[in-house]
Every structure is written in C-alpha cells, then in structure tokens.
Amino acid sequence: MSAVGQSGEQLPLKIEPNLASIQPTTKTSTIADDESATEALGADFSESSLDVVAAARHGSHDIKADFNVVVSSLEQQTSVKIQEALPIGRIQFDRCRMYGREEHIAKLQGALHRVNKKSQNQSGNHTEFVLIDGLSGSGKTVLATSVQGDVERAPKGAFLQGKFDLAVREEPYSALASAFQDLCGQASDILGKEAFDQFQEETAKNLDPQELGFLHIIIPSLSRIVPVPTTSTETDAHVRNSFKMNDQKKLLHSGFVKFIRLAGATFCPLVIFLDDLQWADVSSVDLLKVLISDEVNTNLMVIGSYRSNEVKEDLLEMIDDLRMRQNGTAGSKRQLLKREESRRLSGLPNQDVGTNLTLTELSLENLSVECVKDLVMDLLSLEDESTTMPLAQL
C-alpha cells in the first residue's frame, strides 16, 4: 500500500503505534501489491495472524494492541516491511463493536432499567447484583462498562469502578476504596451545590467519628465530603492491619454500609463495577455480601466480573449462597453460620435477601465463527463473505 508524494513518487505508508493515523515515510523499496505481499510473507503471516483471530474469538476489544503485536512479530521474522505489505488503508478500528454479546447487553441494560424504574416510582428499595464470568480476554470489562454512558447521562448518575489486583491482594478493600475515592472527588460536580451540601450534612449526621476515621484511612478523599475527625491519629499501616480484628472490622463495615446507603439515596442511579473479583481479599468479599444484602439500599446496582477458571473458594461460597437465598433455599449449616458472621461484623440488624435483591449472572463464551467473520469484515471494510470466512475459521 503506498501514497503519492508531491513529486509524484510512490511513498510507503507507516503504521503509527496507536494506529490512529497513517503517514508517509521516506522512500524505501515497496512491494508491488497486496497479493505479492501476502505471497512473500507466506506461512508466517497465516500462523501469526492466529493471534488476532484468537483474541477476536474470545471477544477481545483491544484489537489495536493485538494487531501491533502481530506486525512487530512478523517484521522480526521476515525481511518484508509489514506496513507496506498489508492493506492498511482498509483497516477501520472505529467500525468495530461488541460482537455476539447482544443478549448479555440486553440483560445488563434490563438490570439498570429496573433500578431506574424503582427510583423514579419511589416504589421501595432495590439492589441489582450482576455477575459476569468468563476467561481472560472474553470482554467482561467492556460489557460491564457498556452501561456507563447511560448512567452518567442521568442528572445525578454515578458510575464507580474499582479493580482488584493480585499484587495487592493482602491490602484489604482496595477496589472498593478506589471506586469511592473517585466518587468523593467528583461528588460536588455531579450533584451541584444544593444537593452536595445536603449530602455532606447527611454524611456527618449519620456516621459517628470512629466510623468516619476508619473510612478516611481507606478513602482519603472522604475529607472532601466531611471533615476528618481529629481523634483519628493512628498511622495508616496500623489501622489497616487492625481491620483484621473483629471490633475494627465491624466499625469499618458499618461505616461503609451507612455511607453507601446515603450515596444510593443521593446518586440516581449508583452503579459500582468491581473488576477481577477472583483476586478480591476475604474482607472485601465479606463486605460485598453485606452491601448487596442490605435491604435499606436504594438506587444501587453492583456489577462484578471474575475469571471463571481462577475463582477462589470464598467468592464461590458467596455466589452459591446468594443463589440459594434468592431461590428461597435455606442453605447448609455452614452457610447459615457464615451469614450470621457477616451480619454480626456489619453491626446491622439481622436481615435476609428478599425481593429487594435481583441476582443476574452472565457467562461469556467464545465467539462463534459467524461473529468473528463479522468482525473481520468490519475491520477490513470488506463486503465479500467468501474472503473473510476462511480467516474467521482459523
């Protein structure tokens, strides 16, 4: 593929790292056309292309990164200038969308609609909990964030996002802390002065100084909502370690629950997305169980994603427990004891999951060949299925 310079000479095209633009470079030897370029690449091109197709079949949305990897690999293996050989002018990343996930998107939007409907009708408290599972690269994060625009277009909607990290699994509440750190920093912009002043007043009134002190260690930007109690002078490290002790954990959990109740009543809707739940620490799983079981919550939707092949026992137990409780099953003696322990640590009255909680589970499988074919056709701006189907079938 080449471009014509001011003097009429043929200039090869260069792929920028982000593929956002295509620019002419200095003159070098070129390959005459796409057919001869593919022939020159031979088997190496077909085998390396499998990386892109495999990522597409798993629903990967980061096609640009995959393409750059393939280009770099091929240039190292051959003497051919890949940027000159491939039909770069036809590649249209902007045309790519989510493929084969229409049913999942509809269910996710349905959960959001139910929260909005309850809020608008003021017909009682309601929490939606959506769990998305699949292998790495299957598109869980892209699916979860597909509703972010709808949430943020609401007058007081807030979409919070936190991600658990295997490297900091010993640091409790990391994803929840990250999510609410952002909320506290943006609250005044989302709400406006009058609603923000009321949110500040309600937070100061409903949380006691000890709860605020513990919350501030986890969420430093909480100080933008309410002043930090001067009685909390312990170091962050000491307080974080103390969260493993039941009394401190109880205070922190009750503070979190109260704060999220207030946030849910203020932000309409409040959506919390927690990514990579398979790496969540035990304390975070305990707190999550309390939050989604709290019958006082309003306008709350929690989305959690996890790798189905790496999930830990504590998360599996929570999911199994929620399934049984929503179906009206009492559960085993062990599960009953764990529920009671979660309630006790929350410092809240005994409560069960009832009609206020709707659990939705979405499992992402590999994309069909037909979906991969559609992706390739959009990516290369092609209309001929006979050209794209062989690549999709690799």
Secondary structure, 3 states (H helix, E strand, C coil): CEEECCCCCEEEEEECCCCCCEEECCCCCCCCCHHHHHHHHCHHHHHHHHHHHHHHHCCCCCHHHHHHHHHHHHHHHCCCCHHHHCCHHHCCHHHCCCCCCHHHHHHHHHHHHHHHHHHHHCCCCCEEEEEEEECCCCCHHHHHHHHHHHHHHCCECEEEEEECCHHHCCCCCHHHHHHHHHHHHHHHHHHCHHHHHHHHHHHHHHCCHHHHHHHHHHCHHHHHCCCCCCCCCCCHHHHHHHCCCHHHHHHHHHHHHHHHHHHHHHCECEEEEEECHHHCCHHHHHHHHHHHHCCCCCCEEEEEEEECCCCCHHHHHHHHHHHHHHCCCCCCHHHHHHHHHHHHHHCCCCCCCCCCEEEEEEEECCCCHHHHHHHHHHHHCCCCHHHHHHHHCC
